[in-house]
Amino acid sequence: MRLAKYLAHSGVASRRAAEGIIRSGRVTVGGEVVIDPARDVDESSGVAVDAAAVGPEPTEVWMLNKPAGVTSTAREPGRRRAVVDLVRSDRRLYPVGRLDADSTGLILLTNDGELANRLTHPRYEVPKTYRASLARPPDDTQVRRLRQGVRLEDGPAAPARVRRSGDRELQLTIREGRNRQVRRMIEAVGNRVESLERIRFGSLELRGLGKGESRRLSAAQVKRLWKDAASVEASR
């Protein structure tokens, strides 16, 4: 197995993040530093990260209803709590993608690096739905521009699926995951987000969880997430 994939299966990080860890010189194999993510290894190879031995562990996937003020990081160096602090698991979990600290709602945590990579990589276009409360009622032009796609400072955003759900409330579904993307899209059409909640990730909906509560996903739910990431590939 490739070293980066081995680290992902060991719950160290997603596969892409694991490649960065390897190239930074933090990984040893049999006591020697290895910087090639493609190096073949197995459980007998003596893989370690920062001198701590790692090996494959049973995978878990959790969903969390993230409260405002909690960061979407594995570890928070400041005073704010991190999402991993709200999940009761002995595994080395990390968030799948991010919600900014001011946003709330559904976020996934896992130690399955392959699944995390599938769910966040732009290639797989896994949809995510948000409920946005706006500063002002959106007019038809603003809604139309969001549906057509708007230009952001880091490049054009793909068209969003948009529907009105209240006088000042929209539901938007996007298949990208750029930093604060929904907030920036709303600002680009001349409005402003006052609150933002993610209510759906792929086939998974935020139901039955209070703020700060978490639940481990069943095997059937995890299987559906894999199908979410495979559906776009199959259509190409």
Beta strands, then each sheet from edge to edge (+ up, - down):
strand 1: 27-29
strand 2: 32-33
strand 3: 47-49
strand 4: 52-53
strand 5: 61-66
strand 6: 94-96
strand 7: 104-110
strand 8: 128-134
strand 9: 151-152
strand 10: 155-156
strand 11: 161-166
strand 12: 169-174
strand 13: 193-201
strand 14: 204-205
strand 15: 214-216
sheet 1: 2+ 1- 3+ 4-
sheet 2: 6+ 7- 5+ 15-
sheet 3: 6+ 7- 13- 8+ 12- 11+
sheet 4: 6+ 7- 13- 14+
sheet 5: 9+ 10-
end
